[in-house]
Amino acid sequence: MAAPSTSNRRVLGRLSLPERTFVADALRTETVGGVLLLVAAITALVWANIPALHDSYESVSHFHFGPEALGLHLSVAHWAADGLLAVFFFVAGIELKRELVAGDLRDPKAAALPVAAALCGMAVPALVYTLTNLTGGGSLDGWAVPTATDIAFALAVLAVIGTSLPSALRAFLLTLAVVDDLFAILIIAVFFTERIDFAALGGAVVGLAVFWLLLRKGVRGWYVYVPLALVIWALMYNSGVHATIAGVAMGLMLRCTTGEGEAHSPGEHVEHLVRPLSAGLAVPLFALFSAGVVVSGSALGDVFTKPETLGVVLGLVVGKALGIFGGTWLTARFTRASLSDDLAWPDVFAVATLAGIGFTVSLLIGELAFDGDAVLTDEVKAAVLTGSLIAATLATVLLKLRNARYRRLCENEERDDDLDGIPDIYEEDEPEYHLRMAEIHERKAAEHRRIAQEKAVARHGLAEVPGGAGEEDDGPA
């Protein structure tokens, strides 16, 4: 006799109402930022590929400014990659902290799914890249390039194609990207730190300790934290550890649980303020000065013939889809969980394919992996763009096949027949909801009875006219 199931937990089931509200707000900002990111990437490609404008793109990208005495005389492109992306990773740190203390990652059982999916979604692309380059005799330095997922770009694709993806799948994509960002940060910190200036690193650690103490003491005021954050970032940059790590560290220090009398935690409040800056300015500007690669027929041909670039494309398109889908299926299989009744496994595969859009962090890792080889760096960037475009196209086709089903699910999630501001699907187990609905239906029934009575009287009056003697001979009713 088979052992009874230890849990009836559903994979990608309905979110709780607070989680659904948070995810909706976060994704709304990311979607707008993703559209701006898409516009910035297209602008970069046009700017870099029009002969009359190409030189100006190079001039602006390589224009240096900043205090040289502090080791911060950097190019515009460098400021975008090391400076502006620190804001992006600061928000990623807050998201991760929130997921760990109040979101899906708080519960080990619930966390198993996105963590396993993210790990497999990074390991398989790295393996695909490695095997491609071992076979073709290419460089193994870029193994980490296809491991990242760009949530903003993925949501921009969803916004463009108009797919009404259910909230559970959107939340899965968001949580997956948060975990993905965490491991990408670790990869950058461990594998792309060649030299360490321990004095600068020690100063950055001291600055982080002061940042943490100020938070613990409840000190408020941007004029305290912003200058301190800039000092920590500058010290981290000069230490040799990638400067974006400073952003993550500070994000993780913010408290993301609400205290007595608080409507929102400090982490949520700061994230609400900084996320538009990250999604609307920092990431698009990084894309503007990173995605400007020269595209030609021969360059596109090289993407599919050189082992380094082919490994990136296959890693994003094939590795991501198989890794995330496989990790999700294995987790469901061995934890005895079952997929939500509203979804099917092809839906999970479509989202896994969508996660193959690896733009922002993939471009960053590509620059770090092939630093010093400008030609190969540009070729790998072209491979990231190509792989992301292919993944987006495949995901669009797969999601469109189920779009009618998604629309019905979203309409069901949004339905609020009792007009109390809360979707009915969250109240169906509450007696008060059914009493309110009964009252609404009774009012509607009374209105229909009144209309029916009026129609019957009108019809009865019309029926008597032909057989009567006229108004003058009418007798009493």
One Martini backbone bead per residue (centre of mass of N, CA, C, O) as a GRO file, in nm:
protein
  477
    1MET     BB    1   0.096   0.036   0.023
    2ALA     BB    2   0.077   0.355  -0.008
    3ALA     BB    3   0.187   0.628   0.112
    4PRO     BB    4   0.083   0.892   0.247
    5SER     BB    5   0.048   1.206   0.208
    6THR     BB    6   0.213   1.480   0.374
    7SER     BB    7   0.087   1.670   0.143
    8ASN     BB    8  -0.132   1.928  -0.027
    9ARG     BB    9   0.056   2.094  -0.177
   10ARG     BB   10   0.078   2.360  -0.404
   11VAL     BB   11   0.203   2.439  -0.704
   12LEU     BB   12   0.138   2.751  -0.783
   13GLY     BB   13  -0.056   2.878  -0.605
   14ARG     BB   14  -0.238   3.079  -0.440
   15LEU     BB   15  -0.210   3.377  -0.312
   16SER     BB   16  -0.195   3.582  -0.082
   17LEU     BB   17  -0.315   3.891  -0.046
   18PRO     BB   18  -0.057   4.044   0.044
   19GLU     BB   19   0.130   3.912  -0.168
   20ARG     BB   20  -0.031   4.001  -0.415
   21THR     BB   21  -0.003   4.306  -0.368
   22PHE     BB   22   0.304   4.322  -0.370
   23VAL     BB   23   0.355   4.193  -0.646
   24ALA     BB   24   0.189   4.394  -0.811
   25ASP     BB   25   0.358   4.646  -0.739
   26ALA     BB   26   0.635   4.543  -0.828
   27LEU     BB   27   0.557   4.466  -1.125
   28ARG     BB   28   0.465   4.740  -1.220
   29THR     BB   29   0.743   4.874  -1.204
   30GLU     BB   30   0.903   4.663  -1.371
   31THR     BB   31   0.743   4.700  -1.632
   32VAL     BB   32   0.815   4.990  -1.685
   33GLY     BB   33   1.122   4.943  -1.671
   34GLY     BB   34   1.127   4.736  -1.905
   35VAL     BB   35   1.040   4.929  -2.126
   36LEU     BB   36   1.279   5.122  -2.087
   37LEU     BB   37   1.492   4.906  -2.139
   38LEU     BB   38   1.406   4.845  -2.427
   39VAL     BB   39   1.450   5.131  -2.534
   40ALA     BB   40   1.752   5.151  -2.456
   41ALA     BB   41   1.853   4.913  -2.628
   42ILE     BB   42   1.760   5.021  -2.902
   43THR     BB   43   1.911   5.289  -2.887
   44ALA     BB   44   2.195   5.165  -2.870
   45LEU     BB   45   2.188   5.014  -3.140
   46VAL     BB   46   2.134   5.257  -3.319
   47TRP     BB   47   2.369   5.440  -3.227
   48ALA     BB   48   2.602   5.220  -3.296
   49ASN     BB   49   2.494   5.155  -3.620
   50ILE     BB   50   2.517   5.446  -3.708
   51PRO     BB   51   2.772   5.588  -3.862
   52ALA     BB   52   2.719   5.896  -3.774
   53LEU     BB   53   2.693   5.794  -3.445
   54HIS     BB   54   2.915   5.604  -3.338
   55ASP     BB   55   3.134   5.802  -3.230
   56SER     BB   56   2.952   5.931  -3.013
   57TYR     BB   57   2.908   5.676  -2.848
   58GLU     BB   58   3.205   5.628  -2.779
   59SER     BB   59   3.261   5.902  -2.647
   60VAL     BB   60   3.054   5.886  -2.420
   61SER     BB   61   3.131   5.607  -2.294
   62HIS     BB   62   3.460   5.713  -2.263
   63PHE     BB   63   3.397   5.930  -2.072
   64HIS     BB   64   3.574   6.094  -1.818
   65PHE     BB   65   3.500   6.104  -1.459
   66GLY     BB   66   3.622   6.213  -1.157
   67PRO     BB   67   3.809   6.146  -0.877
   68GLU     BB   68   4.135   6.046  -0.901
   69ALA     BB   69   4.235   6.039  -0.599
   70LEU     BB   70   3.988   5.812  -0.541
   71GLY     BB   71   3.963   5.614  -0.793
   72LEU     BB   72   3.704   5.778  -0.979
   73HIS     BB   73   3.809   5.784  -1.290
   74LEU     BB   74   3.545   5.731  -1.497
   75SER     BB   75   3.348   5.606  -1.714
   76VAL     BB   76   3.031   5.605  -1.811
   77ALA     BB   77   3.006   5.296  -1.833
   78HIS     BB   78   3.131   5.244  -1.552
   79TRP     BB   79   2.927   5.400  -1.383
   80ALA     BB   80   2.686   5.226  -1.471
   81ALA     BB   81   2.797   4.943  -1.372
   82ASP     BB   82   2.902   5.037  -1.068
   83GLY     BB   83   2.685   5.253  -0.979
   84LEU     BB   84   2.387   5.210  -1.079
   85LEU     BB   85   2.379   4.897  -1.007
   86ALA     BB   86   2.379   4.939  -0.700
   87VAL     BB   87   2.081   5.015  -0.691
   88PHE     BB   88   1.970   4.752  -0.802
   89PHE     BB   89   2.105   4.573  -0.570
   90PHE     BB   90   1.966   4.710  -0.336
   91VAL     BB   91   1.682   4.615  -0.414
   92ALA     BB   92   1.755   4.315  -0.419
   93GLY     BB   93   1.822   4.302  -0.114
   94ILE     BB   94   1.541   4.375  -0.013
   95GLU     BB   95   1.387   4.148  -0.153
   96LEU     BB   96   1.538   3.919  -0.015
   97LYS     BB   97   1.471   3.996   0.276
   98ARG     BB   98   1.166   3.977   0.245
   99GLU     BB   99   1.154   3.680   0.154
  100LEU     BB  100   1.294   3.569   0.421
  101VAL     BB  101   1.073   3.713   0.638
  102ALA     BB  102   0.774   3.741   0.441
  103GLY     BB  103   0.793   3.531   0.223
  104ASP     BB  104   0.850   3.239   0.054
  105LEU     BB  105   1.144   3.195   0.199
  106ARG     BB  106   1.048   3.146   0.496
  107ASP     BB  107   0.945   2.875   0.389
  108PRO     BB  108   1.104   2.590   0.320
  109LYS     BB  109   0.887   2.456   0.140
  110ALA     BB  110   0.837   2.705  -0.046
  111ALA     BB  111   1.147   2.760  -0.114
  112ALA     BB  112   1.231   2.505  -0.272
  113LEU     BB  113   1.131   2.580  -0.551
  114PRO     BB  114   1.284   2.847  -0.635
  115VAL     BB  115   1.565   2.747  -0.555
  116ALA     BB  116   1.580   2.499  -0.738
  117ALA     BB  117   1.514   2.646  -1.001
  118ALA     BB  118   1.751   2.850  -0.988
  119LEU     BB  119   1.985   2.652  -0.969
  120CYS     BB  120   1.917   2.495  -1.229
  121GLY     BB  121   1.901   2.773  -1.399
  122MET     BB  122   2.230   2.792  -1.363
  123ALA     BB  123   2.368   2.515  -1.405
  124VAL     BB  124   2.279   2.435  -1.694
  125PRO     BB  125   2.392   2.676  -1.856
  126ALA     BB  126   2.683   2.633  -1.761
  127LEU     BB  127   2.703   2.348  -1.883
  128VAL     BB  128   2.641   2.421  -2.174
  129TYR     BB  129   2.877   2.612  -2.210
  130THR     BB  130   3.105   2.418  -2.136
  131LEU     BB  131   3.051   2.199  -2.349
  132THR     BB  132   3.071   2.382  -2.598
  133ASN     BB  133   3.377   2.471  -2.536
  134LEU     BB  134   3.506   2.193  -2.519
  135THR     BB  135   3.426   2.111  -2.807
  136GLY     BB  136   3.528   2.401  -2.954
  137GLY     BB  137   3.776   2.546  -2.797
  138GLY     BB  138   3.698   2.748  -2.583
  139SER     BB  139   3.623   2.967  -2.341
  140LEU     BB  140   3.543   2.938  -1.981
  141ASP     BB  141   3.494   3.236  -1.865
  142GLY     BB  142   3.164   3.247  -1.959
  143TRP     BB  143   2.980   3.053  -1.777
  144ALA     BB  144   2.800   3.293  -1.623
  145VAL     BB  145   2.637   3.452  -1.837
  146PRO     BB  146   2.364   3.244  -1.868
  147THR     BB  147   2.252   3.258  -1.547
  148ALA     BB  148   2.069   3.506  -1.591
  149THR     BB  149   1.778   3.699  -1.493
  150ASP     BB  150   1.548   3.942  -1.641
  151ILE     BB  151   1.269   4.070  -1.507
  152ALA     BB  152   1.214   4.334  -1.660
  153PHE     BB  153   1.228   4.220  -1.948
  154ALA     BB  154   1.017   3.999  -1.912
  155LEU     BB  155   0.783   4.202  -1.842
  156ALA     BB  156   0.801   4.361  -2.104
  157VAL     BB  157   0.710   4.131  -2.281
  158LEU     BB  158   0.435   4.096  -2.146
  159ALA     BB  159   0.338   4.384  -2.208
  160VAL     BB  160   0.357   4.365  -2.520
  161ILE     BB  161   0.183   4.084  -2.556
  162GLY     BB  162  -0.055   4.073  -2.332
  163THR     BB  163  -0.022   3.872  -2.099
  164SER     BB  164  -0.235   3.709  -1.854
  165LEU     BB  165  -0.063   3.633  -1.608
  166PRO     BB  166  -0.075   3.475  -1.341
  167SER     BB  167   0.020   3.550  -1.021
  168ALA     BB  168   0.177   3.288  -0.959
  169LEU     BB  169   0.373   3.311  -1.203
  170ARG     BB  170   0.480   3.592  -1.139
  171ALA     BB  171   0.589   3.524  -0.857
  172PHE     BB  172   0.780   3.304  -0.951
  173LEU     BB  173   0.951   3.490  -1.131
  174LEU     BB  174   1.036   3.688  -0.906
  175THR     BB  175   1.163   3.487  -0.704
  176LEU     BB  176   1.359   3.364  -0.901
  177ALA     BB  177   1.514   3.634  -0.955
  178VAL     BB  178   1.607   3.683  -0.665
  179VAL     BB  179   1.775   3.424  -0.638
  180ASP     BB  180   1.943   3.473  -0.889
  181ASP     BB  181   2.075   3.734  -0.785
  182LEU     BB  182   2.220   3.613  -0.545
  183PHE     BB  183   2.404   3.417  -0.712
  184ALA     BB  184   2.525   3.636  -0.891
  185ILE     BB  185   2.662   3.788  -0.663
  186LEU     BB  186   2.844   3.553  -0.572
  187ILE     BB  187   2.990   3.520  -0.839
  188ILE     BB  188   3.112   3.802  -0.851
  189ALA     BB  189   3.262   3.789  -0.573
  190VAL     BB  190   3.430   3.514  -0.624
  191PHE     BB  191   3.515   3.516  -0.957
  192PHE     BB  192   3.559   3.864  -0.992
  193THR     BB  193   3.811   3.871  -0.780
  194GLU     BB  194   4.153   3.948  -0.809
  195ARG     BB  195   4.181   4.190  -0.607
  196ILE     BB  196   4.279   4.305  -0.268
  197ASP     BB  197   4.205   4.582  -0.060
  198PHE     BB  198   4.207   4.567   0.277
  199ALA     BB  199   4.170   4.859   0.359
  200ALA     BB  200   3.916   4.922   0.194
  201LEU     BB  201   3.750   4.681   0.294
  202GLY     BB  202   3.756   4.763   0.592
  203GLY     BB  203   3.613   5.035   0.550
  204ALA     BB  204   3.351   4.912   0.436
  205VAL     BB  205   3.281   4.746   0.688
  206VAL     BB  206   3.264   4.982   0.881
  207GLY     BB  207   3.041   5.129   0.726
  208LEU     BB  208   2.833   4.899   0.755
  209ALA     BB  209   2.826   4.904   1.064
  210VAL     BB  210   2.719   5.191   1.085
  211PHE     BB  211   2.465   5.146   0.920
  212TRP     BB  212   2.345   4.933   1.115
  213LEU     BB  213   2.340   5.104   1.376
  214LEU     BB  214   2.154   5.327   1.273
  215LEU     BB  215   1.917   5.140   1.223
  216ARG     BB  216   1.892   5.027   1.516
  217LYS     BB  217   1.851   5.332   1.636
  218GLY     BB  218   1.648   5.490   1.431
  219VAL     BB  219   1.775   5.657   1.223
  220ARG     BB  220   1.693   5.941   1.030
  221GLY     BB  221   1.771   6.028   0.705
  222TRP     BB  222   1.914   6.074   0.399
  223TYR     BB  223   2.161   6.264   0.488
  224VAL     BB  224   2.299   6.011   0.624
  225TYR     BB  225   2.290   5.760   0.417
  226VAL     BB  226   2.392   5.858   0.142
  227PRO     BB  227   2.686   5.939   0.212
  228LEU     BB  228   2.757   5.665   0.337
  229ALA     BB  229   2.700   5.495   0.084
  230LEU     BB  230   2.917   5.631  -0.095
  231VAL     BB  231   3.159   5.550   0.078
  232ILE     BB  232   3.116   5.245   0.066
  233TRP     BB  233   3.126   5.220  -0.241
  234ALA     BB  234   3.413   5.338  -0.284
  235LEU     BB  235   3.561   5.129  -0.108
  236MET     BB  236   3.463   4.878  -0.261
  237TYR     BB  237   3.583   4.951  -0.532
  238ASN     BB  238   3.889   4.979  -0.423
  239SER     BB  239   3.910   4.673  -0.317
  240GLY     BB  240   3.795   4.483  -0.585
  241VAL     BB  241   3.519   4.456  -0.517
  242HIS     BB  242   3.229   4.468  -0.634
  243ALA     BB  243   3.030   4.747  -0.584
  244THR     BB  244   2.742   4.606  -0.574
  245ILE     BB  245   2.778   4.467  -0.295
  246ALA     BB  246   2.707   4.714  -0.126
  247GLY     BB  247   2.409   4.726  -0.200
  248VAL     BB  248   2.325   4.451  -0.092
  249ALA     BB  249   2.416   4.483   0.201
  250MET     BB  250   2.227   4.725   0.267
  251GLY     BB  251   1.960   4.587   0.192
  252LEU     BB  252   1.985   4.351   0.411
  253MET     BB  253   1.969   4.553   0.669
  254LEU     BB  254   1.687   4.602   0.635
  255ARG     BB  255   1.380   4.620   0.770
  256CYS     BB  256   1.093   4.376   0.681
  257THR     BB  257   0.928   4.432   0.945
  258THR     BB  258   0.662   4.513   1.132
  259GLY     BB  259   0.579   4.731   1.370
  260GLU     BB  260   0.445   4.911   1.597
  261GLY     BB  261   0.237   5.122   1.406
  262GLU     BB  262   0.307   4.992   1.126
  263ALA     BB  263   0.229   4.969   0.787
  264HIS     BB  264   0.541   4.976   0.712
  265SER     BB  265   0.838   4.890   0.649
  266PRO     BB  266   1.142   5.022   0.590
  267GLY     BB  267   1.202   4.850   0.341
  268GLU     BB  268   0.940   4.914   0.184
  269HIS     BB  269   0.974   5.220   0.182
  270VAL     BB  270   1.249   5.232   0.035
  271GLU     BB  271   1.169   5.065  -0.209
  272HIS     BB  272   0.943   5.257  -0.307
  273LEU     BB  273   1.155   5.491  -0.363
  274VAL     BB  274   1.391   5.329  -0.534
  275ARG     BB  275   1.273   5.156  -0.764
  276PRO     BB  276   1.220   5.377  -0.979
  277LEU     BB  277   1.522   5.449  -1.003
  278SER     BB  278   1.613   5.172  -1.097
  279ALA     BB  279   1.400   5.107  -1.332
  280GLY     BB  280   1.401   5.415  -1.470
  281LEU     BB  281   1.739   5.465  -1.468
  282ALA     BB  282   1.975   5.271  -1.403
  283VAL     BB  283   1.919   5.035  -1.602
  284PRO     BB  284   1.878   5.190  -1.871
  285LEU     BB  285   2.164   5.324  -1.867
  286PHE     BB  286   2.320   5.065  -1.872
  287ALA     BB  287   2.201   4.967  -2.142
  288LEU     BB  288   2.292   5.206  -2.318
  289PHE     BB  289   2.621   5.135  -2.241
  290SER     BB  290   2.604   4.802  -2.320
  291ALA     BB  291   2.418   4.745  -2.597
  292GLY     BB  292   2.630   4.893  -2.802
  293VAL     BB  293   2.653   4.693  -3.061
  294VAL     BB  294   2.783   4.579  -3.349
  295VAL     BB  295   2.570   4.495  -3.624
  296SER     BB  296   2.613   4.216  -3.845
  297GLY     BB  297   2.619   3.956  -4.046
  298SER     BB  298   2.891   3.844  -3.937
  299ALA     BB  299   2.831   3.877  -3.635
  300LEU     BB  300   2.582   3.688  -3.631
  301GLY     BB  301   2.738   3.444  -3.736
  302ASP     BB  302   2.939   3.426  -3.493
  303VAL     BB  303   2.733   3.350  -3.273
  304PHE     BB  304   2.700   3.043  -3.422
  305THR     BB  305   3.033   2.965  -3.431
  306LYS     BB  306   3.129   3.049  -3.166
  307PRO     BB  307   3.161   2.901  -2.863
  308GLU     BB  308   3.102   3.139  -2.670
  309THR     BB  309   2.837   3.243  -2.807
  310LEU     BB  310   2.687   2.976  -2.834
  311GLY     BB  311   2.684   2.913  -2.530
  312VAL     BB  312   2.504   3.153  -2.453
  313VAL     BB  313   2.258   3.092  -2.626
  314LEU     BB  314   2.208   2.799  -2.522
  315GLY     BB  315   2.191   2.871  -2.224
  316LEU     BB  316   1.939   3.059  -2.244
  317VAL     BB  317   1.742   2.879  -2.418
  318VAL     BB  318   1.798   2.583  -2.303
  319GLY     BB  319   1.909   2.585  -2.009
  320LYS     BB  320   1.687   2.748  -1.868
  321ALA     BB  321   1.439   2.581  -1.940
  322LEU     BB  322   1.540   2.304  -1.832
  323GLY     BB  323   1.626   2.389  -1.546
  324ILE     BB  324   1.361   2.511  -1.433
  325PHE     BB  325   1.169   2.285  -1.508
  326GLY     BB  326   1.326   2.054  -1.372
  327GLY     BB  327   1.334   2.173  -1.084
  328THR     BB  328   1.027   2.188  -1.048
  329TRP     BB  329   0.953   1.891  -1.104
  330LEU     BB  330   1.138   1.760  -0.888
  331THR     BB  331   1.018   1.903  -0.646
  332ALA     BB  332   0.729   1.796  -0.686
  333ARG     BB  333   0.802   1.493  -0.688
  334PHE     BB  334   0.978   1.484  -0.396
  335THR     BB  335   0.734   1.651  -0.223
  336ARG     BB  336   0.438   1.572  -0.308
  337ALA     BB  337   0.352   1.779  -0.504
  338SER     BB  338   0.106   1.978  -0.678
  339LEU     BB  339  -0.033   2.121  -0.926
  340SER     BB  340  -0.225   2.352  -0.999
  341ASP     BB  341  -0.541   2.338  -1.138
  342ASP     BB  342  -0.499   2.605  -1.325
  343LEU     BB  343  -0.245   2.448  -1.427
  344ALA     BB  344   0.027   2.361  -1.645
  345TRP     BB  345   0.332   2.252  -1.747
  346PRO     BB  346   0.351   2.441  -1.999
  347ASP     BB  347   0.352   2.699  -1.825
  348VAL     BB  348   0.625   2.652  -1.690
  349PHE     BB  349   0.789   2.635  -1.954
  350ALA     BB  350   0.728   2.922  -2.052
  351VAL     BB  351   0.859   3.067  -1.807
  352ALA     BB  352   1.137   2.936  -1.841
  353THR     BB  353   1.185   3.065  -2.118
  354LEU     BB  354   1.158   3.361  -2.022
  355ALA     BB  355   1.417   3.334  -1.827
  356GLY     BB  356   1.620   3.357  -2.085
  357ILE     BB  357   1.624   3.657  -2.014
  358GLY     BB  358   1.963   3.785  -2.009
  359PHE     BB  359   2.073   4.101  -1.949
  360THR     BB  360   2.201   4.281  -1.730
  361VAL     BB  361   2.384   4.063  -1.579
  362SER     BB  362   2.503   3.935  -1.832
  363LEU     BB  363   2.651   4.187  -1.931
  364LEU     BB  364   2.822   4.224  -1.680
  365ILE     BB  365   2.963   3.944  -1.682
  366GLY     BB  366   3.082   3.974  -1.965
  367GLU     BB  367   3.272   4.210  -1.889
  368LEU     BB  368   3.426   4.052  -1.663
  369ALA     BB  369   3.517   3.789  -1.817
  370PHE     BB  370   3.638   3.982  -2.083
  371ASP     BB  371   3.849   4.156  -1.972
  372GLY     BB  372   4.053   4.300  -2.240
  373ASP     BB  373   3.837   4.186  -2.468
  374ALA     BB  374   3.659   4.370  -2.676
  375VAL     BB  375   3.562   4.178  -2.897
  376LEU     BB  376   3.444   3.948  -2.717
  377THR     BB  377   3.257   4.124  -2.554
  378ASP     BB  378   3.075   4.210  -2.793
  379GLU     BB  379   2.999   3.920  -2.880
  380VAL     BB  380   2.863   3.842  -2.612
  381LYS     BB  381   2.651   4.064  -2.617
  382ALA     BB  382   2.522   3.965  -2.879
  383ALA     BB  383   2.446   3.689  -2.757
  384VAL     BB  384   2.257   3.796  -2.538
  385LEU     BB  385   2.059   3.935  -2.729
  386THR     BB  386   1.991   3.687  -2.900
  387GLY     BB  387   1.901   3.490  -2.677
  388SER     BB  388   1.678   3.678  -2.562
  389LEU     BB  389   1.512   3.697  -2.824
  390ILE     BB  390   1.453   3.397  -2.857
  391ALA     BB  391   1.321   3.351  -2.582
  392ALA     BB  392   1.095   3.562  -2.622
  393THR     BB  393   0.968   3.431  -2.872
  394LEU     BB  394   0.903   3.152  -2.755
  395ALA     BB  395   0.735   3.254  -2.515
  396THR     BB  396   0.520   3.396  -2.680
  397VAL     BB  397   0.408   3.146  -2.819
  398LEU     BB  398   0.342   2.978  -2.563
  399LEU     BB  399   0.157   3.195  -2.423
  400LYS     BB  400  -0.052   3.237  -2.655
  401LEU     BB  401  -0.174   2.944  -2.641
  402ARG     BB  402  -0.282   3.035  -2.324
  403ASN     BB  403  -0.428   3.319  -2.306
  404ALA     BB  404  -0.728   3.256  -2.261
  405ARG     BB  405  -0.684   3.112  -1.992
  406TYR     BB  406  -0.549   3.352  -1.844
  407ARG     BB  407  -0.786   3.549  -1.860
  408ARG     BB  408  -0.979   3.383  -1.686
  409LEU     BB  409  -0.803   3.377  -1.432
  410CYS     BB  410  -0.782   3.687  -1.393
  411GLU     BB  411  -1.084   3.745  -1.374
  412ASN     BB  412  -1.122   3.566  -1.121
  413GLU     BB  413  -0.915   3.723  -0.941
  414GLU     BB  414  -1.075   4.018  -0.983
  415ARG     BB  415  -1.339   3.948  -0.874
  416ASP     BB  416  -1.606   4.185  -0.721
  417ASP     BB  417  -1.931   4.145  -0.644
  418ASP     BB  418  -1.938   4.288  -0.340
  419LEU     BB  419  -1.770   4.560  -0.338
  420ASP     BB  420  -1.502   4.549  -0.106
  421GLY     BB  421  -1.197   4.531  -0.254
  422ILE     BB  422  -1.207   4.211  -0.258
  423PRO     BB  423  -1.148   3.933  -0.388
  424ASP     BB  424  -1.361   3.663  -0.391
  425ILE     BB  425  -1.149   3.426  -0.377
  426TYR     BB  426  -1.075   3.520  -0.061
  427GLU     BB  427  -1.405   3.476   0.056
  428GLU     BB  428  -1.547   3.185   0.014
  429ASP     BB  429  -1.503   3.094   0.340
  430GLU     BB  430  -1.699   3.329   0.421
  431PRO     BB  431  -2.005   3.399   0.548
  432GLU     BB  432  -2.022   3.707   0.491
  433TYR     BB  433  -2.003   3.690   0.187
  434HIS     BB  434  -2.268   3.525   0.139
  435LEU     BB  435  -2.454   3.735   0.270
  436ARG     BB  436  -2.390   3.964   0.075
  437MET     BB  437  -2.474   3.808  -0.182
  438ALA     BB  438  -2.764   3.755  -0.095
  439GLU     BB  439  -2.846   4.053  -0.080
  440ILE     BB  440  -2.783   4.121  -0.372
  441HIS     BB  441  -2.973   3.906  -0.502
  442GLU     BB  442  -3.233   4.008  -0.367
  443ARG     BB  443  -3.231   4.285  -0.499
  444LYS     BB  444  -3.231   4.179  -0.788
  445ALA     BB  445  -3.490   4.012  -0.764
  446ALA     BB  446  -3.677   4.248  -0.691
  447GLU     BB  447  -3.622   4.407  -0.952
  448HIS     BB  448  -3.721   4.183  -1.148
  449ARG     BB  449  -4.011   4.165  -1.035
  450ARG     BB  450  -4.087   4.455  -1.098
  451ILE     BB  451  -4.037   4.440  -1.403
  452ALA     BB  452  -4.229   4.202  -1.456
  453GLN     BB  453  -4.486   4.346  -1.359
  454GLU     BB  454  -4.478   4.581  -1.557
  455LYS     BB  455  -4.486   4.407  -1.815
  456ALA     BB  456  -4.753   4.262  -1.753
  457VAL     BB  457  -4.933   4.513  -1.739
  458ALA     BB  458  -4.870   4.617  -2.020
  459ARG     BB  459  -4.960   4.365  -2.175
  460HIS     BB  460  -5.255   4.351  -2.062
  461GLY     BB  461  -5.346   4.628  -2.169
  462LEU     BB  462  -5.298   4.564  -2.474
  463ALA     BB  463  -5.487   4.312  -2.490
  464GLU     BB  464  -5.770   4.480  -2.429
  465VAL     BB  465  -5.813   4.685  -2.658
  466PRO     BB  466  -5.933   4.526  -2.912
  467GLY     BB  467  -6.191   4.399  -2.724
  468GLY     BB  468  -6.297   4.674  -2.663
  469ALA     BB  469  -6.485   4.993  -2.642
  470GLY     BB  470  -6.311   5.186  -2.506
  471GLU     BB  471  -6.274   5.454  -2.299
  472GLU     BB  472  -6.582   5.548  -2.270
  473ASP     BB  473  -6.688   5.231  -2.189
  474ASP     BB  474  -6.543   5.198  -1.940
  475GLY     BB  475  -6.524   5.020  -1.664
  476PRO     BB  476  -6.473   4.907  -1.392
  477ALA     BB  477  -6.227   4.697  -1.257
   0.00000   0.00000   0.00000
